Amino acid sequence: MSDRWRLGTNRWHGGFSPGKDAAMRYSHTDPELMDLVRRFVTPGRRYLRLGESSLRLSGPERELFMRELAQAAAEITPAELGILFEGGWRERKTASWLVAVAGRTEFRSPIGELLLASGGHYSGSYCITLATFGTSADADLICRYLDRYLPRPELIWDQTFALSTLLHLDAVLGAERASRYLAPGGLWQQWTDATSNPVRDPQEYRQIVEQVCSFASECAELFAGMDPGR
């Protein structure tokens, strides 16, 4: 099942639309999902220590967390990842990180669809995963998110994180996709002028995105060095 998994009421066979008719699964009523949450999401409160929270780790605690995350990425199967993506924000955040660490680019399109459909403040993990893939296709998916949500000043979600991630990808790819959003009077200025968003310059936040991406890359290196027979 390396190239097909379930997501909500759809079964993926090369494409799906998770935001349209996917039914979320809940661990307290779904034994299959509950088992995966216990194995991959909640050990050591993993889901709370991913993303920016990982930057507060240091020394032996950081090393142990990275090793455990890499081991989890090695143990989970594509089918199990698909089930986590059917869950709530904790499950999806963790699944996205495990995809990033293992470099499972076959999840690119599903993650792009989840990013576009996602509401709330949990889209940053999808952005980080796409950033670790690091291709023009990943940058295009982030642009789709910005095109949809920057014109929505009533929604202060992860627009700053997404644009900062796009700036990071521009630097990696030698591209200028972010320039059209940052032009005077462009979508970024319109959105910030109409909201209480505290970050006016996404270049400032880009440093945090790059640190989180660096953490993910270190975990990926540990994953790559693992014995597949373990």
C-alpha positions in Angstrom: 0.0 0.0 0.0 2.9 2.4 -0.6 1.0 4.4 -3.1 -2.6 4.3 -1.9 -4.2 5.0 1.4 -7.6 6.0 2.8 -8.4 9.6 3.7 -11.8 10.1 5.2 -14.6 8.7 3.1 -12.4 8.7 0.0 -10.0 6.0 -0.9 -6.9 7.4 -2.6 -6.1 5.9 -6.0 -3.9 8.6 -7.4 -5.8 11.7 -6.1 -8.4 12.9 -3.7 -10.1 15.9 -2.2 -9.8 15.7 1.6 -11.4 19.1 2.2 -14.7 18.3 0.4 -16.2 15.1 1.8 -13.6 13.5 4.1 -15.0 12.4 7.4 -12.7 12.9 10.3 -11.9 10.0 12.6 -11.6 10.4 16.4 -9.2 8.3 18.5 -11.6 8.0 21.4 -14.1 6.2 19.2 -11.8 4.5 16.7 -9.7 1.7 18.1 -7.5 1.6 15.0 -6.7 5.3 15.2 -6.3 5.1 19.0 -3.6 2.5 18.6 -1.7 4.6 16.2 -2.0 7.7 18.4 -0.6 5.7 21.3 2.3 4.4 19.2 3.3 7.5 17.2 1.5 10.7 18.5 1.5 10.9 22.2 4.7 9.2 23.4 6.6 11.9 25.3 3.9 14.3 24.1 5.6 14.2 20.7 2.9 16.2 18.9 3.5 19.2 21.2 7.2 19.1 20.7 7.2 19.2 16.9 7.6 22.4 14.9 8.8 25.6 16.7 8.7 23.8 20.0 11.6 21.6 18.9 13.8 24.7 18.9 13.6 24.9 22.6 15.1 21.4 23.0 18.8 21.1 23.7 21.5 18.7 24.6 20.6 15.0 25.4 16.9 15.8 25.4 17.1 17.1 21.8 19.2 14.1 20.7 16.9 11.6 22.2 13.8 13.3 20.7 15.4 13.3 17.3 16.4 9.6 17.5 12.9 8.6 18.6 11.3 10.7 15.8 13.5 9.1 13.2 12.7 5.7 14.6 9.0 6.4 14.5 9.3 7.5 10.9 11.1 4.2 10.1 8.4 2.1 11.8 5.2 3.6 10.5 3.8 2.3 7.2 2.3 4.4 4.4 -1.1 2.9 5.2 -0.8 3.9 8.9 0.2 7.4 7.9 -2.9 7.6 5.8 -5.0 6.7 8.9 -3.3 9.4 11.0 -4.1 12.0 8.3 -7.7 11.1 8.8 -7.6 12.2 12.4 -7.5 15.6 14.1 -4.8 18.2 14.2 -2.5 16.2 16.6 -2.6 13.2 14.3 -2.1 15.2 11.1 0.7 17.3 12.5 2.6 14.2 13.6 2.0 12.4 10.4 3.2 15.3 8.4 6.5 15.4 10.4 7.0 11.6 10.0 6.5 12.1 6.2 9.1 14.9 6.2 11.7 12.9 8.2 11.3 9.8 5.9 11.2 11.9 2.8 8.0 10.3 1.6 7.4 12.5 -1.4 4.5 10.3 -2.6 2.5 12.3 0.0 3.2 15.6 -1.6 -0.2 15.9 -3.4 -2.3 14.8 -0.3 -0.4 17.2 1.9 -0.9 20.0 -0.6 -4.7 19.3 -0.5 -4.7 19.2 3.2 -2.9 22.5 3.4 -5.3 24.1 1.0 -8.3 22.7 2.9 -7.0 23.1 6.4 -8.5 25.6 8.8 -6.9 27.0 12.0 -3.3 27.3 13.1 -2.1 23.8 12.1 -0.9 24.4 8.6 2.7 25.1 9.5 3.6 21.4 9.7 2.4 20.9 6.1 4.5 23.9 5.0 7.6 22.4 6.7 7.1 19.1 5.1 6.8 20.7 1.6 9.9 22.8 2.4 11.9 19.6 3.2 10.9 18.2 -0.2 12.2 21.4 -1.6 11.0 21.5 -5.2 9.1 23.9 -7.4 6.0 21.7 -7.1 6.1 22.2 -3.3 6.5 26.0 -3.7 3.5 26.0 -6.0 1.4 24.3 -3.4 2.2 26.9 -0.8 1.4 29.6 -3.4 -2.1 28.0 -3.7 -2.6 28.4 0.1 -1.5 32.0 0.0 -3.7 32.8 -3.0 -6.7 31.4 -1.1 -6.0 32.8 2.4 -4.2 36.1 2.0 -7.4 37.6 0.6 -9.2 36.6 3.9 -8.3 39.2 6.5 -10.9 37.7 8.8 -8.7 34.6 9.1 -5.4 35.0 10.9 -4.1 31.5 10.5 -0.7 30.4 9.1 -0.3 33.0 6.4 2.9 34.4 7.9 4.4 30.9 8.3 3.4 30.0 4.7 4.9 33.1 3.2 8.1 32.8 5.3 8.4 29.2 4.0 7.9 30.4 0.5 10.8 32.9 1.0 12.9 30.0 2.3 12.1 27.9 -0.8 12.8 30.9 -3.1 16.3 31.1 -1.6 16.8 27.3 -2.1 15.4 27.2 -5.6 16.8 30.6 -6.8 13.2 31.7 -7.5 11.1 34.8 -6.7 7.6 33.4 -6.2 7.2 35.4 -3.0 7.8 38.8 -4.7 4.3 39.1 -6.1 2.8 38.8 -2.6 5.3 41.3 -1.2 4.9 44.0 -3.8 3.7 47.4 -2.6 -0.1 47.1 -2.3 0.1 43.4 -2.9 -1.8 40.6 -1.1 0.6 40.6 1.9 0.3 44.3 2.6 -3.5 44.2 2.1 -3.7 41.3 4.6 -1.4 42.8 7.2 -3.1 46.2 6.9 -6.5 44.6 7.6 -5.4 42.3 10.4 -3.7 42.4 13.8 -1.0 40.1 12.6 2.1 41.2 14.6 4.7 40.2 11.9 4.9 42.9 9.2 8.1 41.5 7.5 8.0 37.8 6.8 11.7 37.9 6.3 12.0 38.1 10.1 10.0 34.9 10.6 11.9 33.2 7.8 14.8 32.6 10.2 12.5 30.5 12.5 11.3 28.5 9.4 14.9 27.8 8.5 15.7 26.6 12.0 12.7 24.3 12.0 13.7 23.0 8.5 17.2 22.4 9.8 15.9 20.4 12.7 13.8 18.3 10.3 16.9 17.7 8.1 18.9 16.5 11.0 16.2 14.0 11.9 16.1 12.9 8.2 19.9 12.3 8.4 19.3 10.0 11.4 16.5 8.3 9.5 18.8 7.7 6.5 21.5 6.2 8.7 19.2 3.6 10.3 19.5 -0.1 9.6 16.3 -0.9 7.7 16.2 -4.3 9.4 15.8 -2.7 12.9 
